[in-house]
Amino acid sequence: MALSQAAHTWRTQQRAQLLAARGAASAQDRAAWSAAINALLNEALDLQASCVLGLCWPYRAEFDARPLAARLRAKGVRSALPLVRGAGMPLEFRHWWPGVAMEKSVYDIPVPRDTPILLPDVLLVPPVGIDAQGYRLGYGGGYFDRTLAAMVRKPVCIATAFEISRIDSLDPQAHDVRMDFVVSETGILQCLPDGMRAVNIMNFRLAVQQLLAERANSSDCALR
C-alpha cells in the first residue's frame, strides 16, 4: 500500500534530518558508537557454524558490521551481502568474504559478483531512523521491508542503530516490518508488540535462540 503524500513528505523530511545529524557527528563519536555496538554484539551474538549472517556494506557513516562478521566467519559462520536486483524486487543475499570479486550496485555500494545466494538466519540492518516500537526508517527504496515480507523464513532482524537515529514514531504502515531487536551504543532492546524493553546479554541470547527455532525447520542455527 502506497504512502499518502503527507506521510511520504514527513518521512522524506525525517530522513534528511537524521542523515544530516549522523553526518554532522564527529568521526570520533561515530567510531566510539560503532565500537560500543561491536563490543555488545561480539559478546552477545555467538552463532553456530551452520548459520548465515546477513549484513550491509557500511554506507553514509553507518555502523560497520564487517569486524563482527570476521569474528563469526572464523568460526565457520557464512556472511552475505544484499544485492538490489531491480526496482520493486526483493533483495538477494550473496555469499561474501574478504577478497571475493566485487562490483558496484545501487548507490555505488559494493556487492559480491556471481557468488551463491544465501538465506540469512540473522540479519543486521542499519537504519536511518528507528522508532519506539522498533520500526525502521530506511533510505526510501523499501528494499528491506519488501524482502522481509517476501521471505518464507524471516531472519532474526537486528537493527544496529546509533542513539542519534531515534524518532518517536514512524507511524508504521502495513508494509513496514518491525525489527526483533535494536542494538545501540547504550544497550540491547527487544522489540515486542507492546513496545521495546531492555534485555541483558543472556536474555538476548535466549530470545534469539527461541526466534531461530520458531522460524526454522530445525534449530541447527542457534546460540550456544
Summary of the structure (lengths in Angstrom):
residues: 224
radius of gyration: 16.6
end to end distance: 40.1
largest distance: 47.7
contacts: 671
relative contact order: 0.17
helix: 33%
strand: 23%
